[in-house]
Amino acid sequence: MTTPPFDTPAEPPDIWYRILSHSVAAPSPLNTQPWSVLIRGPQSLDLFLDTNRFIPRIDPTLRQAIISSGAFIENLDIAAREAGYRAEISLFPSGLPGGSLHPDHPVARIELSCDETLVPDPLFPFLTARYTNRRIYTAQEILAETFSALACSFDQQFTSFGFSAEPPFRKELAGYLREATEIELSDPDRTAELLSYIRLHHKTGKGRQDGYGSGELGLSGVTGWLSRIRLRMCPAGSKTRCARALLIRLTQKQADSAAAFGWIVTKGNFRHDQVRAGRAYQRVHLTAASLGLSLHSMTPILELYPGMEEPGQKFRDLIGIPDTHTVQMLFRLGYSVPGSPSKRRPVEDLLQAPREFNKGSGAYPPAATS
Ligand SMILES: Cc1cc2nc3c(=O)[nH]c(=O)nc-3n(C[C@H](O)[C@H](O)[C@H](O)COP(=O)(O)O)c2cc1C
């Protein structure tokens, strides 16, 4: 159930390296970057989930990990296009998974083909410029044409985008989001899992290339310094309690400052719906970045943690989503001073060693001929 050993990492052909260095800029829950790739050939690649990077308490159904794979695929598609390649993307080529996922089965197989007629995607420059901004947002209103641009950023046939900037709506939702964070952090194991990726005592995540620190969390400057001091001064036995209180307070302030909330909905909740939602979410986020608009996902309310039934239902009623549909992503939108982008693992870290392929299958590396 683990990815193959990493002793002999494959040397990617340059084109894959270039494309993947843009793919890894995709968002993922707690910046876990739960991806691993197998380069099957100069123009063929499989994308897997990396079981070592799962967060089972926070994302017990792997819904969020799959959404992040969708965002990764979207980045890959845009970067391939920029390099002059059409990316043929087959989801779950080993067969459609049910609720459980087999980690040895790829989420997607991607085949590149050269196509000189391709038009570059205008969102390409924002692949590496986009980031989650968790700072407090200003009171600046979001114009109708900005919402239209977000709504037009992807094909809404299977996945839809909703939003509201109405003050009573924002106030009510902010209350539910605070409650959801309280529920999320009421479980000590879930809190421990969260704090293993959000390194509150450090400005930029303790030199690690995953997760993030208090700077990326939105606690920068004097506020960040003060909160780090307060956490350090917290008595040894109460550190988690202090961290929990800080995160709940911060969620309330962040939600209160939203100029609007947006969400991504799918009709089904199969794995391919979740991938599609991830791609759509990424296009909305990239479009927001291209318009100078900040975006911050706030997703605990979407999870079925014990106790979440009531705020979860109130939230669904508020946005008017029928029980047949699934809200895959929820985020606040607004304008803000720049936040801090989080780090990424280098592409080499994602590479699996090549597996054996059948002779004559056209797989990479090619079978030796005598
Ligand atoms: C499925 C999913 C759920 C997320 N949920 C949250 C969330 O609840 N709160 C939050 O602050 N960020 C959330 N994020 C944003 C990630 O933490 C962020 O993408 C990651 O730390 C990488 O940082 P970046 O977006 O700045 O590149 C979520 C992202 C994804 C893909």
PDBQT file of the ligand as one rigid body, heavy atoms in Angstrom, charges set to zero:
ROOT
HETATM    1  C1  LIG A 401      -9.089  20.634  -0.480  1.00  0.00    +0.000 C 
HETATM    2  C2  LIG A 401      -8.451  21.840   0.179  1.00  0.00    +0.000 A 
HETATM    3  C3  LIG A 401      -8.936  22.294   1.405  1.00  0.00    +0.000 A 
HETATM    4  C4  LIG A 401      -8.361  23.414   2.020  1.00  0.00    +0.000 A 
HETATM    5  N1  LIG A 401      -8.878  23.873   3.217  1.00  0.00    +0.000 NA
HETATM    6  C5  LIG A 401      -8.310  24.933   3.820  1.00  0.00    +0.000 A 
HETATM    7  C6  LIG A 401      -8.819  25.421   5.069  1.00  0.00    +0.000 A 
HETATM    8  O1  LIG A 401      -9.795  24.920   5.595  1.00  0.00    +0.000 OA
HETATM    9  N2  LIG A 401      -8.183  26.485   5.643  1.00  0.00    +0.000 N 
HETATM   10  C7  LIG A 401      -7.096  27.073   5.071  1.00  0.00    +0.000 A 
HETATM   11  O2  LIG A 401      -6.553  28.021   5.632  1.00  0.00    +0.000 OA
HETATM   12  N3  LIG A 401      -6.609  26.654   3.869  1.00  0.00    +0.000 NA
HETATM   13  C8  LIG A 401      -7.191  25.603   3.250  1.00  0.00    +0.000 A 
HETATM   14  N4  LIG A 401      -6.703  25.171   2.035  1.00  0.00    +0.000 N 
HETATM   15  C9  LIG A 401      -5.583  25.872   1.415  1.00  0.00    +0.000 C 
HETATM   16  C10 LIG A 401      -4.278  25.122   1.670  1.00  0.00    +0.000 C 
HETATM   17  O3  LIG A 401      -3.929  25.155   3.037  1.00  0.00    +0.000 OA
HETATM   18  C11 LIG A 401      -3.183  25.730   0.801  1.00  0.00    +0.000 C 
HETATM   19  O4  LIG A 401      -3.509  25.485  -0.527  1.00  0.00    +0.000 OA
HETATM   20  C12 LIG A 401      -1.815  25.138   1.078  1.00  0.00    +0.000 C 
HETATM   21  O5  LIG A 401      -1.378  25.504   2.346  1.00  0.00    +0.000 OA
HETATM   22  C13 LIG A 401      -0.800  25.594   0.040  1.00  0.00    +0.000 C 
HETATM   23  O6  LIG A 401      -0.697  26.991   0.080  1.00  0.00    +0.000 OA
HETATM   24  P1  LIG A 401      -1.028  27.936  -1.157  1.00  0.00    +0.000 P 
HETATM   25  O7  LIG A 401      -2.476  27.762  -1.523  1.00  0.00    +0.000 OA
HETATM   26  O8  LIG A 401      -0.718  29.297  -0.607  1.00  0.00    +0.000 OA
HETATM   27  O9  LIG A 401      -0.152  27.572  -2.291  1.00  0.00    +0.000 OA
HETATM   28  C14 LIG A 401      -7.271  24.074   1.392  1.00  0.00    +0.000 A 
HETATM   29  C15 LIG A 401      -6.805  23.621   0.153  1.00  0.00    +0.000 A 
HETATM   30  C16 LIG A 401      -7.378  22.508  -0.450  1.00  0.00    +0.000 A 
HETATM   31  C17 LIG A 401      -6.861  22.049  -1.791  1.00  0.00    +0.000 C 
ENDROOT
TORSDOF 0
